Amino acid sequence: MPQYDVEVRISDVNEPDALAARLFVEERLRAAGFKDWRVVAVSPKSRAATLPAGAELRWQGRRSGTYVGSALLVAAVLAWVLWFLWVLTG
């Protein structure tokens, strides 16, 4: 019989701190009759969940340094290959 792990996000927990939110969710899961579960993490409500209706979510983060580093690495490898071929044929 297959078993699955399912991640559920509950976003309407209005408790004063993370411990109170965790206890609230654990109590609700126990009351619902679930037998094999655990609360793995509790985090503050995401910005997307707090936007007013009709608001547009825009990406405001910085571009990852990994992207720029990867582009530089590709350029360096390409330059080395071109130099190697030039030396080999010259």
Buried (B, 14 or more C-beta within 10 A) or exposed (E): EEEEEEEEEEEEBEEEEEEEBBEBBEEEBEEEEEEEEEEEEBEEEEEEEEEEEEEEEEEEEEEEEEEEEEEEEEEEEEEEEEEEEEEEEE
